[in-house]
Amino acid sequence: MKEPAHRAQKIQLAFNRKVILWAHVVLGMLAAMVYLSGLDLAGSRFWTVNSGARAIFLALPALAPYIISAIISTLLVGCQHIRIWLFVSILTAGTVLGALMLLGVVKVDVGSLDLSLESQVIIAQSICYSTSAVLIFWR
């Protein structure tokens, strides 16, 4: 990655990285809550000491696309505003569409694949977010 030479560009790059990371954190937490709402947690002991860590580990599959995308996009981000907002809008649209699919609002035929709907959504989000980060931010 080419580092900017001027102080204003360095400040802009730091701000853009914060925007990207903040968008990933907020949308990843939303996706994790939707994913956890579909799990049967009736048998879990939510009053124990380690229940918070257990919930985080249960939500890791839903957070994986956002962790991968955050790493790639943070490394490739530049100083242009339009690219940042284009990527954040793609990230937001993918999160909303994935949440609607997992909640059953948008009916999807899983076809003859042996993967569950949750797995298909997570794989599709990982591919779409990573590919769009590379295509938008690659110079």
C-alpha positions as a Markdown table, in Angstrom:
| # | Residue | x | y | z |
|---|---|---|---|---|
| 1 | Met | 0.0 | 0.0 | 0.0 |
| 2 | Lys | 1.3 | 3.4 | -0.9 |
| 3 | Glu | 1.4 | 5.8 | 2.0 |
| 4 | Pro | 0.2 | 9.4 | 1.5 |
| 5 | Ala | 2.8 | 12.1 | 1.6 |
| 6 | His | 0.9 | 15.1 | 3.0 |
| 7 | Arg | -0.4 | 15.5 | 6.5 |
| 8 | Ala | -4.0 | 16.2 | 5.3 |
| 9 | Gln | -4.0 | 12.9 | 3.3 |
| 10 | Lys | -2.8 | 11.0 | 6.4 |
| 11 | Ile | -5.6 | 12.5 | 8.4 |
| 12 | Gln | -8.1 | 11.6 | 5.7 |
| 13 | Leu | -6.8 | 8.1 | 5.4 |
| 14 | Ala | -7.1 | 7.6 | 9.2 |
| 15 | Phe | -10.7 | 8.9 | 9.1 |
| 16 | Asn | -11.6 | 6.6 | 6.3 |
| 17 | Arg | -10.2 | 3.6 | 8.1 |
| 18 | Lys | -12.2 | 4.5 | 11.2 |
| 19 | Val | -15.4 | 4.8 | 9.0 |
| 20 | Ile | -14.7 | 1.3 | 7.5 |
| 21 | Leu | -14.0 | -0.3 | 10.8 |
| 22 | Trp | -17.0 | 1.3 | 12.5 |
| 23 | Ala | -19.3 | 0.2 | 9.7 |
| 24 | His | -18.0 | -3.4 | 10.1 |
| 25 | Val | -18.4 | -3.4 | 13.8 |
| 26 | Val | -22.0 | -2.0 | 13.8 |
| 27 | Leu | -23.2 | -4.2 | 10.9 |
| 28 | Gly | -21.4 | -7.3 | 12.2 |
| 29 | Met | -23.1 | -6.9 | 15.6 |
| 30 | Leu | -26.5 | -6.6 | 13.8 |
| 31 | Ala | -25.8 | -9.7 | 11.8 |
| 32 | Ala | -24.7 | -11.6 | 14.9 |
| 33 | Met | -27.9 | -10.6 | 16.7 |
| 34 | Val | -30.0 | -11.9 | 13.8 |
| 35 | Tyr | -28.0 | -15.1 | 13.6 |
| 36 | Leu | -28.3 | -15.7 | 17.4 |
| 37 | Ser | -32.1 | -15.1 | 17.2 |
| 38 | Gly | -32.4 | -18.1 | 14.9 |
| 39 | Leu | -30.5 | -20.5 | 17.2 |
| 40 | Asp | -32.2 | -22.6 | 19.9 |
| 41 | Leu | -30.7 | -21.4 | 23.1 |
| 42 | Ala | -33.3 | -22.9 | 25.4 |
| 43 | Gly | -30.8 | -25.4 | 26.9 |
| 44 | Ser | -28.0 | -22.9 | 27.5 |
| 45 | Arg | -27.3 | -21.6 | 31.0 |
| 46 | Phe | -27.3 | -17.9 | 30.4 |
| 47 | Trp | -26.8 | -17.0 | 34.0 |
| 48 | Thr | -23.3 | -18.6 | 34.3 |
| 49 | Val | -20.1 | -16.6 | 34.4 |
| 50 | Asn | -18.9 | -17.6 | 30.9 |
| 51 | Ser | -22.2 | -17.0 | 29.1 |
| 52 | Gly | -21.0 | -13.9 | 27.4 |
| 53 | Ala | -18.0 | -15.6 | 25.9 |
| 54 | Arg | -20.2 | -18.5 | 24.8 |
| 55 | Ala | -22.5 | -16.1 | 23.0 |
| 56 | Ile | -19.6 | -14.5 | 21.2 |
| 57 | Phe | -18.3 | -18.0 | 20.1 |
| 58 | Leu | -21.8 | -18.9 | 18.9 |
| 59 | Ala | -22.0 | -15.7 | 16.9 |
| 60 | Leu | -18.5 | -16.2 | 15.2 |
| 61 | Pro | -19.9 | -17.7 | 12.0 |
| 62 | Ala | -22.0 | -14.7 | 11.4 |
| 63 | Leu | -19.1 | -12.3 | 12.2 |
| 64 | Ala | -16.7 | -14.1 | 9.9 |
| 65 | Pro | -17.6 | -12.2 | 6.7 |
| 66 | Tyr | -17.2 | -8.9 | 8.5 |
| 67 | Ile | -13.9 | -9.8 | 10.1 |
| 68 | Ile | -12.5 | -10.9 | 6.7 |
| 69 | Ser | -13.8 | -7.9 | 4.9 |
| 70 | Ala | -12.6 | -5.5 | 7.6 |
| 71 | Ile | -9.0 | -6.8 | 7.3 |
| 72 | Ile | -9.0 | -6.6 | 3.5 |
| 73 | Ser | -10.7 | -3.2 | 3.2 |
| 74 | Thr | -8.6 | -1.6 | 5.9 |
| 75 | Leu | -5.5 | -2.6 | 4.1 |
| 76 | Leu | -6.7 | -1.3 | 0.8 |
| 77 | Val | -8.6 | 1.8 | 1.7 |
| 78 | Gly | -7.5 | 5.1 | 0.2 |
| 79 | Cys | -8.4 | 8.8 | 0.6 |
| 80 | Gln | -11.4 | 9.0 | -1.8 |
| 81 | His | -14.8 | 9.6 | -0.2 |
| 82 | Ile | -16.9 | 8.1 | -2.9 |
| 83 | Arg | -15.2 | 4.7 | -2.7 |
| 84 | Ile | -15.7 | 4.6 | 1.1 |
| 85 | Trp | -19.4 | 5.4 | 0.9 |
| 86 | Leu | -19.9 | 3.0 | -2.1 |
| 87 | Phe | -18.4 | 0.2 | -0.1 |
| 88 | Val | -20.3 | 1.0 | 3.1 |
| 89 | Ser | -23.5 | 1.0 | 1.1 |
| 90 | Ile | -22.7 | -2.4 | -0.4 |
| 91 | Leu | -21.9 | -3.7 | 3.1 |
| 92 | Thr | -25.2 | -2.3 | 4.5 |
| 93 | Ala | -27.3 | -3.7 | 1.6 |
| 94 | Gly | -25.6 | -7.1 | 2.1 |
| 95 | Thr | -26.3 | -7.1 | 5.8 |
| 96 | Val | -29.9 | -6.1 | 5.4 |
| 97 | Leu | -30.5 | -8.7 | 2.6 |
| 98 | Gly | -28.8 | -11.4 | 4.7 |
| 99 | Ala | -30.8 | -10.5 | 7.8 |
| 100 | Leu | -34.0 | -10.6 | 5.8 |
| 101 | Met | -33.1 | -14.1 | 4.5 |
| 102 | Leu | -32.2 | -15.4 | 7.9 |
| 103 | Leu | -35.4 | -14.0 | 9.4 |
| 104 | Gly | -37.5 | -15.6 | 6.7 |
| 105 | Val | -38.9 | -12.4 | 5.3 |
| 106 | Val | -37.3 | -13.1 | 1.9 |
| 107 | Lys | -37.9 | -16.6 | 0.9 |
| 108 | Val | -34.9 | -18.3 | -0.7 |
| 109 | Asp | -34.9 | -21.8 | -2.3 |
| 110 | Val | -31.7 | -23.5 | -1.0 |
| 111 | Gly | -31.7 | -25.9 | -3.9 |
| 112 | Ser | -29.9 | -29.2 | -3.9 |
| 113 | Leu | -26.9 | -27.9 | -1.9 |
| 114 | Asp | -26.1 | -29.8 | 1.3 |
| 115 | Leu | -25.5 | -26.5 | 3.1 |
| 116 | Ser | -28.0 | -24.8 | 5.4 |
| 117 | Leu | -29.4 | -21.4 | 4.6 |
| 118 | Glu | -27.2 | -19.8 | 7.3 |
| 119 | Ser | -24.1 | -21.3 | 5.8 |
| 120 | Gln | -25.0 | -20.2 | 2.3 |
| 121 | Val | -25.6 | -16.6 | 3.5 |
| 122 | Ile | -22.3 | -16.5 | 5.4 |
| 123 | Ile | -20.3 | -17.8 | 2.4 |
| 124 | Ala | -22.1 | -15.5 | 0.0 |
| 125 | Gln | -21.5 | -12.5 | 2.2 |
| 126 | Ser | -17.8 | -13.4 | 2.6 |
| 127 | Ile | -17.3 | -13.6 | -1.1 |
| 128 | Cys | -19.3 | -10.5 | -2.0 |
| 129 | Tyr | -17.8 | -8.2 | 0.7 |
| 130 | Ser | -14.2 | -9.3 | 0.0 |
| 131 | Thr | -14.6 | -9.1 | -3.8 |
| 132 | Ser | -16.2 | -5.7 | -3.6 |
| 133 | Ala | -13.5 | -4.4 | -1.2 |
| 134 | Val | -10.8 | -5.4 | -3.7 |
| 135 | Leu | -12.7 | -4.1 | -6.7 |
| 136 | Ile | -13.5 | -0.7 | -5.1 |
| 137 | Phe | -10.3 | 0.0 | -3.3 |
| 138 | Trp | -7.7 | -1.6 | -5.6 |
| 139 | Arg | -5.7 | 1.1 | -7.4 |
